[in-house]
Amino acid sequence: MLACEMDTNPAHKTCSFCGLQGTADTLFAGGLGAMMCSDCVSAFHMEFSSEEGRQSISLRSRPRMPWDEMSDTELLSKLPKIAATATQVSSFLGEWVQLARERGLSWTEIGQAPGVSRRAARERFTKTKPPEANASA
Ligand SMILES: [Zn+2]
């Protein structure tokens, strides 16, 4: 039996822009698995609200990319945050696939959306439980 449970608890979310781990009181703007905390929303709003701000955050207008300025330690510190975002997006995708299944959509239809086969979609999004005998091992 399918039971889609979208995880809407902000304490289980991470800002995809700054890496902030949410709490029960954190406000997030979300979309397509990416989440943005209220501080990032405010900061980006300020940047996008003026021509000077838009120029400063435009990657095309920069002589050097932000990562060019990072030390190796700073660069490495970004990896777990990027991985957390990838995990969050993957969970979000799984929840939406489960929602699609609850609506009665076939694995063929679900697989066509991201351009994979019915079998590949089913294998990716169907969780198999380990046998009870192995549960304590
Ligand atoms: Zn943030």
Backbone and ligand atoms as CSV (ligand in chain L), in Angstrom:
chain,resi,resn,atom,element,x,y,z
A,1,MET,N,N,0.841,-1.192,0.000
A,1,MET,CA,C,0.000,0.000,0.000
A,1,MET,C,C,0.878,1.244,0.000
A,2,LEU,N,N,0.510,2.176,-0.836
A,2,LEU,CA,C,1.262,3.419,-0.917
A,2,LEU,C,C,0.692,4.449,0.047
A,3,ALA,N,N,1.554,5.180,0.663
A,3,ALA,CA,C,1.125,6.261,1.549
A,3,ALA,C,C,2.111,7.407,1.403
A,4,CYS,N,N,1.756,8.362,0.569
A,4,CYS,CA,C,2.655,9.481,0.328
A,4,CYS,C,C,2.652,10.418,1.516
A,5,GLU,N,N,3.824,10.617,2.055
A,5,GLU,CA,C,3.966,11.552,3.158
A,5,GLU,C,C,5.045,12.560,2.789
A,6,MET,N,N,4.604,13.708,2.332
A,6,MET,CA,C,5.546,14.775,2.019
A,6,MET,C,C,6.126,15.288,3.329
A,7,ASP,N,N,7.433,15.363,3.374
A,7,ASP,CA,C,8.096,15.862,4.579
A,7,ASP,C,C,8.113,17.386,4.520
A,8,THR,N,N,7.207,18.008,5.253
A,8,THR,CA,C,7.112,19.469,5.251
A,8,THR,C,C,7.729,20.084,6.511
A,9,ASN,N,N,8.393,19.270,7.308
A,9,ASN,CA,C,9.002,19.767,8.544
A,9,ASN,C,C,10.270,20.565,8.215
A,10,PRO,N,N,10.279,21.872,8.518
A,10,PRO,CA,C,11.475,22.668,8.195
A,10,PRO,C,C,12.722,22.210,8.943
A,11,ALA,N,N,12.547,21.488,10.043
A,11,ALA,CA,C,13.706,20.978,10.774
A,11,ALA,C,C,14.425,19.889,9.975
A,12,HIS,N,N,13.753,19.349,8.966
A,12,HIS,CA,C,14.360,18.324,8.118
A,12,HIS,C,C,14.888,18.908,6.808
A,13,LYS,N,N,14.876,20.226,6.697
A,13,LYS,CA,C,15.297,20.879,5.456
A,13,LYS,C,C,16.592,21.648,5.664
A,14,THR,N,N,17.299,21.837,4.590
A,14,THR,CA,C,18.549,22.581,4.584
A,14,THR,C,C,18.481,23.633,3.483
A,15,CYS,N,N,18.963,24.829,3.784
A,15,CYS,CA,C,18.988,25.871,2.751
A,15,CYS,C,C,19.966,25.432,1.658
A,16,SER,N,N,19.479,25.385,0.430
A,16,SER,CA,C,20.305,24.960,-0.693
A,16,SER,C,C,21.297,26.036,-1.112
A,17,PHE,N,N,21.205,27.210,-0.510
A,17,PHE,CA,C,22.075,28.315,-0.892
A,17,PHE,C,C,23.179,28.569,0.127
A,18,CYS,N,N,22.863,28.475,1.428
A,18,CYS,CA,C,23.890,28.740,2.443
A,18,CYS,C,C,24.178,27.516,3.318
A,19,GLY,N,N,23.370,26.485,3.208
A,19,GLY,CA,C,23.610,25.278,3.988
A,19,GLY,C,C,22.996,25.291,5.370
A,20,LEU,N,N,22.269,26.342,5.716
A,20,LEU,CA,C,21.638,26.421,7.035
A,20,LEU,C,C,20.727,25.216,7.264
A,21,GLN,N,N,20.925,24.547,8.408
A,21,GLN,CA,C,20.026,23.461,8.799
A,21,GLN,C,C,18.798,24.086,9.444
A,22,GLY,N,N,17.627,23.746,8.963
A,22,GLY,CA,C,16.404,24.327,9.485
A,22,GLY,C,C,16.072,23.846,10.883
A,23,THR,N,N,15.235,24.627,11.550
A,23,THR,CA,C,14.638,24.243,12.824
A,23,THR,C,C,13.130,24.276,12.612
A,24,ALA,N,N,12.390,23.948,13.654
A,24,ALA,CA,C,10.933,23.949,13.536
A,24,ALA,C,C,10.402,25.333,13.170
A,25,ASP,N,N,11.166,26.388,13.488
A,25,ASP,CA,C,10.711,27.755,13.236
A,25,ASP,C,C,11.300,28.397,11.980
A,26,THR,N,N,12.170,27.693,11.275
A,26,THR,CA,C,12.810,28.280,10.096
A,26,THR,C,C,11.807,28.416,8.962
A,27,LEU,N,N,11.822,29.578,8.327
A,27,LEU,CA,C,10.990,29.785,7.149
A,27,LEU,C,C,11.830,29.504,5.914
A,28,PHE,N,N,11.303,28.692,5.035
A,28,PHE,CA,C,11.973,28.373,3.783
A,28,PHE,C,C,11.054,28.694,2.612
A,29,ALA,N,N,11.652,29.208,1.535
A,29,ALA,CA,C,10.974,29.221,0.248
A,29,ALA,C,C,11.484,27.975,-0.461
A,30,GLY,N,N,10.586,27.209,-1.012
A,30,GLY,CA,C,11.017,25.963,-1.626
A,30,GLY,C,C,10.487,25.806,-3.029
A,31,GLY,N,N,11.221,25.025,-3.793
A,31,GLY,CA,C,10.760,24.713,-5.129
A,31,GLY,C,C,11.649,23.679,-5.764
A,32,LEU,N,N,11.054,22.647,-6.323
A,32,LEU,CA,C,11.770,21.598,-7.044
A,32,LEU,C,C,12.898,20.986,-6.213
A,33,GLY,N,N,12.693,20.914,-4.918
A,33,GLY,CA,C,13.654,20.263,-4.034
A,33,GLY,C,C,14.675,21.209,-3.446
A,34,ALA,N,N,14.881,22.353,-4.058
A,34,ALA,CA,C,15.801,23.339,-3.505
A,34,ALA,C,C,15.042,24.186,-2.492
A,35,MET,N,N,15.707,24.513,-1.400
A,35,MET,CA,C,15.093,25.326,-0.354
A,35,MET,C,C,15.961,26.567,-0.161
A,36,MET,N,N,15.301,27.690,0.177
A,36,MET,CA,C,16.029,28.929,0.437
A,36,MET,C,C,15.528,29.513,1.752
A,37,CYS,N,N,16.454,29.710,2.704
A,37,CYS,CA,C,16.080,30.266,4.008
A,37,CYS,C,C,15.715,31.742,3.858
A,38,SER,N,N,15.045,32.271,4.857
A,38,SER,CA,C,14.575,33.656,4.773
A,38,SER,C,C,15.744,34.643,4.680
A,39,ASP,N,N,16.871,34.342,5.316
A,39,ASP,CA,C,18.029,35.239,5.204
A,39,ASP,C,C,18.540,35.289,3.766
A,40,CYS,N,N,18.577,34.135,3.109
A,40,CYS,CA,C,19.037,34.110,1.714
A,40,CYS,C,C,18.019,34.796,0.801
A,41,VAL,N,N,16.726,34.594,1.074
A,41,VAL,CA,C,15.699,35.280,0.281
A,41,VAL,C,C,15.919,36.786,0.386
A,42,SER,N,N,16.131,37.276,1.616
A,42,SER,CA,C,16.337,38.715,1.823
A,42,SER,C,C,17.603,39.201,1.110
A,43,ALA,N,N,18.679,38.448,1.247
A,43,ALA,CA,C,19.945,38.854,0.643
A,43,ALA,C,C,19.832,38.893,-0.883
A,44,PHE,N,N,19.218,37.845,-1.457
A,44,PHE,CA,C,19.084,37.819,-2.917
A,44,PHE,C,C,18.095,38.879,-3.393
A,45,HIS,N,N,17.060,39.139,-2.596
A,45,HIS,CA,C,16.119,40.196,-2.963
A,45,HIS,C,C,16.848,41.536,-3.061
A,46,MET,N,N,17.705,41.805,-2.069
A,46,MET,CA,C,18.461,43.067,-2.080
A,46,MET,C,C,19.357,43.132,-3.317
A,47,GLU,N,N,20.013,42.012,-3.633
A,47,GLU,CA,C,20.910,41.991,-4.797
A,47,GLU,C,C,20.139,42.203,-6.095
A,48,PHE,N,N,18.990,41.553,-6.208
A,48,PHE,CA,C,18.228,41.633,-7.457
A,48,PHE,C,C,17.462,42.950,-7.593
A,49,SER,N,N,17.368,43.701,-6.501
A,49,SER,CA,C,16.561,44.921,-6.513
A,49,SER,C,C,17.272,46.129,-7.115
A,50,SER,N,N,18.545,46.013,-7.367
A,50,SER,CA,C,19.251,47.158,-7.951
A,50,SER,C,C,20.151,46.674,-9.087
A,51,GLU,N,N,20.413,47.573,-10.005
A,51,GLU,CA,C,21.289,47.225,-11.124
A,51,GLU,C,C,22.687,46.881,-10.617
A,52,GLU,N,N,23.158,47.648,-9.637
A,52,GLU,CA,C,24.485,47.385,-9.066
A,52,GLU,C,C,24.526,45.988,-8.437
A,53,GLY,N,N,23.460,45.649,-7.715
A,53,GLY,CA,C,23.386,44.329,-7.093
A,53,GLY,C,C,23.344,43.221,-8.130
A,54,ARG,N,N,22.546,43.447,-9.170
A,54,ARG,CA,C,22.466,42.419,-10.227
A,54,ARG,C,C,23.823,42.216,-10.887
A,55,GLN,N,N,24.542,43.301,-11.094
A,55,GLN,CA,C,25.881,43.190,-11.689
A,55,GLN,C,C,26.830,42.436,-10.760
A,56,SER,N,N,26.699,42.681,-9.446
A,56,SER,CA,C,27.644,42.067,-8.510
A,56,SER,C,C,27.439,40.567,-8.377
A,57,ILE,N,N,26.205,40.088,-8.600
A,57,ILE,CA,C,25.983,38.646,-8.461
A,57,ILE,C,C,25.950,37.927,-9.798
A,58,SER,N,N,25.989,38.666,-10.880
A,58,SER,CA,C,25.988,38.033,-12.191
A,58,SER,C,C,27.326,37.341,-12.439
A,59,LEU,N,N,27.276,36.042,-12.656
A,59,LEU,CA,C,28.516,35.298,-12.892
A,59,LEU,C,C,29.181,35.730,-14.190
A,60,ARG,N,N,28.380,36.196,-15.155
A,60,ARG,CA,C,28.956,36.601,-16.438
A,60,ARG,C,C,29.758,37.893,-16.338
A,61,SER,N,N,29.402,38.739,-15.373
A,61,SER,CA,C,30.094,40.017,-15.275
A,61,SER,C,C,31.309,39.948,-14.356
A,62,ARG,N,N,31.506,38.811,-13.720
A,62,ARG,CA,C,32.629,38.701,-12.779
A,62,ARG,C,C,33.921,38.368,-13.518
A,63,PRO,N,N,34.983,39.030,-13.121
A,63,PRO,CA,C,36.277,38.663,-13.716
A,63,PRO,C,C,36.759,37.301,-13.213
A,64,ARG,N,N,36.364,36.959,-11.991
A,64,ARG,CA,C,36.746,35.664,-11.411
A,64,ARG,C,C,35.523,35.064,-10.738
A,65,MET,N,N,35.453,33.759,-10.749
A,65,MET,CA,C,34.326,33.060,-10.127
A,65,MET,C,C,34.537,32.980,-8.612
A,66,PRO,N,N,33.445,32.883,-7.855
A,66,PRO,CA,C,33.596,32.827,-6.386
A,66,PRO,C,C,34.535,31.713,-5.938
A,67,TRP,N,N,34.495,30.573,-6.601
A,67,TRP,CA,C,35.325,29.442,-6.184
A,67,TRP,C,C,36.800,29.693,-6.485
A,68,ASP,N,N,37.083,30.635,-7.390
A,68,ASP,CA,C,38.484,30.974,-7.663
A,68,ASP,C,C,39.143,31.651,-6.461
A,69,GLU,N,N,38.309,32.265,-5.627
A,69,GLU,CA,C,38.822,32.982,-4.463
A,69,GLU,C,C,38.940,32.080,-3.229
A,70,MET,N,N,38.433,30.850,-3.305
A,70,MET,CA,C,38.379,29.972,-2.128
A,70,MET,C,C,39.690,29.232,-1.924
A,71,SER,N,N,40.020,29.054,-0.653
A,71,SER,CA,C,41.137,28.164,-0.320
A,71,SER,C,C,40.660,26.721,-0.530
A,72,ASP,N,N,41.587,25.799,-0.495
A,72,ASP,CA,C,41.212,24.389,-0.622
A,72,ASP,C,C,40.271,23.981,0.521
A,73,THR,N,N,40.541,24.489,1.718
A,73,THR,CA,C,39.699,24.168,2.877
A,73,THR,C,C,38.274,24.674,2.667
A,74,GLU,N,N,38.158,25.901,2.168
A,74,GLU,CA,C,36.826,26.454,1.891
A,74,GLU,C,C,36.114,25.638,0.815
A,75,LEU,N,N,36.863,25.280,-0.225
A,75,LEU,CA,C,36.282,24.486,-1.304
A,75,LEU,C,C,35.785,23.140,-0.774
A,76,LEU,N,N,36.623,22.483,0.045
A,76,LEU,CA,C,36.225,21.182,0.604
A,76,LEU,C,C,35.032,21.313,1.541
A,77,SER,N,N,34.931,22.451,2.225
A,77,SER,CA,C,33.808,22.638,3.155
A,77,SER,C,C,32.484,22.756,2.417
A,78,LYS,N,N,32.527,23.063,1.140
A,78,LYS,CA,C,31.292,23.165,0.343
A,78,LYS,C,C,30.750,21.786,-0.030
A,79,LEU,N,N,31.620,20.797,-0.115
A,79,LEU,CA,C,31.196,19.479,-0.620
A,79,LEU,C,C,30.070,18.858,0.207
A,80,PRO,N,N,30.155,18.827,1.559
A,80,PRO,CA,C,29.036,18.227,2.294
A,80,PRO,C,C,27.737,19.011,2.133
A,81,LYS,N,N,27.848,20.328,1.949
A,81,LYS,CA,C,26.635,21.135,1.760
A,81,LYS,C,C,26.001,20.830,0.407
A,82,ILE,N,N,26.823,20.660,-0.605
A,82,ILE,CA,C,26.302,20.299,-1.931
A,82,ILE,C,C,25.700,18.902,-1.879
A,83,ALA,N,N,26.374,17.987,-1.173
A,83,ALA,CA,C,25.837,16.624,-1.029
A,83,ALA,C,C,24.501,16.645,-0.293
A,84,ALA,N,N,24.369,17.495,0.736
A,84,ALA,CA,C,23.102,17.595,1.476
A,84,ALA,C,C,21.990,18.100,0.563
A,85,THR,N,N,22.319,19.047,-0.307
A,85,THR,CA,C,21.325,19.540,-1.258
A,85,THR,C,C,20.924,18.435,-2.223
A,86,ALA,N,N,21.896,17.663,-2.693
A,86,ALA,CA,C,21.593,16.561,-3.608
A,86,ALA,C,C,20.680,15.538,-2.933
A,87,THR,N,N,20.956,15.233,-1.670
A,87,THR,CA,C,20.123,14.287,-0.922
A,87,THR,C,C,18.705,14.840,-0.766
A,88,GLN,N,N,18.616,16.135,-0.467
A,88,GLN,CA,C,17.305,16.764,-0.291
A,88,GLN,C,C,16.497,16.725,-1.593
A,89,VAL,N,N,17.154,17.033,-2.698
A,89,VAL,CA,C,16.474,17.024,-3.994
A,89,VAL,C,C,16.052,15.595,-4.343
A,90,SER,N,N,16.907,14.619,-4.055
A,90,SER,CA,C,16.576,13.225,-4.334
A,90,SER,C,C,15.368,12.771,-3.511
A,91,SER,N,N,15.323,13.172,-2.240
A,91,SER,CA,C,14.172,12.829,-1.398
A,91,SER,C,C,12.897,13.471,-1.940
A,92,PHE,N,N,13.014,14.707,-2.364
A,92,PHE,CA,C,11.867,15.435,-2.916
A,92,PHE,C,C,11.350,14.727,-4.168
A,93,LEU,N,N,12.276,14.305,-5.015
A,93,LEU,CA,C,11.890,13.578,-6.223
A,93,LEU,C,C,11.173,12.289,-5.856
A,94,GLY,N,N,11.684,11.580,-4.862
A,94,GLY,CA,C,11.035,10.351,-4.421
A,94,GLY,C,C,9.627,10.588,-3.903
A,95,GLU,N,N,9.444,11.675,-3.153
A,95,GLU,CA,C,8.110,12.006,-2.646
A,95,GLU,C,C,7.142,12.303,-3.788
A,96,TRP,N,N,7.629,12.976,-4.819
A,96,TRP,CA,C,6.755,13.303,-5.951
A,96,TRP,C,C,6.435,12.075,-6.781
A,97,VAL,N,N,7.399,11.184,-6.896
A,97,VAL,CA,C,7.117,9.927,-7.594
A,97,VAL,C,C,6.063,9.141,-6.821
A,98,GLN,N,N,6.196,9.111,-5.505
A,98,GLN,CA,C,5.206,8.413,-4.673
A,98,GLN,C,C,3.825,9.057,-4.839
A,99,LEU,N,N,3.798,10.377,-4.905
A,99,LEU,CA,C,2.539,11.093,-5.137
A,99,LEU,C,C,1.948,10.696,-6.493
A,100,ALA,N,N,2.799,10.619,-7.497
A,100,ALA,CA,C,2.330,10.212,-8.829
A,100,ALA,C,C,1.766,8.791,-8.792
A,101,ARG,N,N,2.409,7.900,-8.057
A,101,ARG,CA,C,1.921,6.521,-7.941
A,101,ARG,C,C,0.570,6.488,-7.235
A,102,GLU,N,N,0.430,7.312,-6.179
A,102,GLU,CA,C,-0.850,7.372,-5.469
A,102,GLU,C,C,-1.970,7.856,-6.375
A,103,ARG,N,N,-1.627,8.684,-7.324
A,103,ARG,CA,C,-2.631,9.168,-8.282
A,103,ARG,C,C,-2.928,8.136,-9.358
A,104,GLY,N,N,-2.233,7.019,-9.299
A,104,GLY,CA,C,-2.498,5.937,-10.237
A,104,GLY,C,C,-1.700,6.013,-11.519
A,105,LEU,N,N,-0.712,6.884,-11.574
A,105,LEU,CA,C,0.115,6.970,-12.777
A,105,LEU,C,C,1.014,5.743,-12.850
A,106,SER,N,N,1.231,5.279,-14.063
A,106,SER,CA,C,2.010,4.051,-14.257
A,106,SER,C,C,3.502,4.355,-14.185
A,107,TRP,N,N,4.277,3.280,-13.993
A,107,TRP,CA,C,5.735,3.433,-14.020
A,107,TRP,C,C,6.186,3.897,-15.398
A,108,THR,N,N,5.470,3.505,-16.437
A,108,THR,CA,C,5.813,3.956,-17.793
A,108,THR,C,C,5.678,5.472,-17.882
A,109,GLU,N,N,4.550,5.991,-17.383
A,109,GLU,CA,C,4.341,7.442,-17.415
A,109,GLU,C,C,5.379,8.169,-16.564
A,110,ILE,N,N,5.653,7.619,-15.392
A,110,ILE,CA,C,6.625,8.258,-14.493
A,110,ILE,C,C,8.020,8.213,-15.121
A,111,GLY,N,N,8.351,7.096,-15.754
A,111,GLY,CA,C,9.660,6.965,-16.389
A,111,GLY,C,C,9.829,7.882,-17.581
A,112,GLN,N,N,8.729,8.149,-18.295
A,112,GLN,CA,C,8.817,9.011,-19.478
A,112,GLN,C,C,9.162,10.448,-19.103
A,113,ALA,N,N,8.700,10.881,-17.932
A,113,ALA,CA,C,8.936,12.276,-17.551
A,113,ALA,C,C,10.427,12.604,-17.484
A,114,PRO,N,N,11.250,11.828,-16.751
A,114,PRO,CA,C,12.687,12.126,-16.765
A,114,PRO,C,C,13.420,11.413,-17.895
A,115,GLY,N,N,12.688,10.736,-18.783
A,115,GLY,CA,C,13.319,10.095,-19.929
A,115,GLY,C,C,14.013,8.792,-19.615
A,116,VAL,N,N,13.444,8.018,-18.698
A,116,VAL,CA,C,14.005,6.702,-18.408
A,116,VAL,C,C,12.924,5.648,-18.650
A,117,SER,N,N,13.327,4.408,-18.691
A,117,SER,CA,C,12.380,3.332,-18.935
A,117,SER,C,C,11.497,3.086,-17.720
A,118,ARG,N,N,10.405,2.399,-17.977
A,118,ARG,CA,C,9.499,2.003,-16.896
A,118,ARG,C,C,10.272,1.243,-15.833
A,119,ARG,N,N,11.087,0.298,-16.302
A,119,ARG,CA,C,11.846,-0.532,-15.361
A,119,ARG,C,C,12.842,0.299,-14.553
A,120,ALA,N,N,13.544,1.199,-15.229
A,120,ALA,CA,C,14.528,2.027,-14.517
A,120,ALA,C,C,13.837,2.910,-13.489
A,121,ALA,N,N,12.688,3.466,-13.846
A,121,ALA,CA,C,11.951,4.312,-12.902
A,121,ALA,C,C,11.506,3.498,-11.705
A,122,ARG,N,N,10.972,2.314,-11.986
A,122,ARG,CA,C,10.488,1.477,-10.883
A,122,ARG,C,C,11.630,1.054,-9.964
A,123,GLU,N,N,12.747,0.661,-10.567
A,123,GLU,CA,C,13.881,0.218,-9.752
A,123,GLU,C,C,14.449,1.358,-8.915
A,124,ARG,N,N,14.452,2.546,-9.492
A,124,ARG,CA,C,15.029,3.684,-8.760
A,124,ARG,C,C,14.160,4.096,-7.586
A,125,PHE,N,N,12.844,4.044,-7.770
A,125,PHE,CA,C,11.962,4.637,-6.771
A,125,PHE,C,C,11.210,3.631,-5.911
A,126,THR,N,N,11.400,2.355,-6.161
A,126,THR,CA,C,10.757,1.364,-5.309
A,126,THR,C,C,11.756,0.923,-4.258
A,127,LYS,N,N,11.368,1.098,-3.021
A,127,LYS,CA,C,12.244,0.692,-1.927
A,127,LYS,C,C,11.917,-0.756,-1.575
A,128,THR,N,N,12.941,-1.542,-1.511
A,128,THR,CA,C,12.734,-2.924,-1.086
A,128,THR,C,C,13.228,-3.057,0.342
A,129,LYS,N,N,12.435,-3.698,1.144
A,129,LYS,CA,C,12.823,-3.903,2.534
A,129,LYS,C,C,13.678,-5.153,2.646
A,130,PRO,N,N,14.702,-5.103,3.495
A,130,PRO,CA,C,15.510,-6.305,3.694
A,130,PRO,C,C,14.695,-7.355,4.422
A,131,PRO,N,N,15.010,-8.629,4.207
A,131,PRO,CA,C,14.297,-9.681,4.924
A,131,PRO,C,C,14.434,-9.505,6.439
A,132,GLU,N,N,13.407,-9.894,7.166
A,132,GLU,CA,C,13.412,-9.731,8.628
A,132,GLU,C,C,14.623,-10.424,9.267
A,133,ALA,N,N,15.035,-11.559,8.712
A,133,ALA,CA,C,16.149,-12.308,9.287
A,133,ALA,C,C,17.435,-11.479,9.292
A,134,ASN,N,N,17.551,-10.561,8.336
A,134,ASN,CA,C,18.777,-9.751,8.241
A,134,ASN,C,C,18.640,-8.423,8.988
A,135,ALA,N,N,17.466,-8.140,9.524
A,135,ALA,CA,C,17.234,-6.825,10.118
A,135,ALA,C,C,18.161,-6.553,11.297
A,136,SER,N,N,18.503,-7.582,12.079
A,136,SER,CA,C,19.355,-7.354,13.247
A,136,SER,C,C,20.832,-7.558,12.920
A,137,ALA,N,N,21.118,-8.027,11.723
A,137,ALA,CA,C,22.517,-8.306,11.367
A,137,ALA,C,C,23.266,-7.032,11.030
L,1,ZN,ZN,ZN,20.232,30.289,3.328
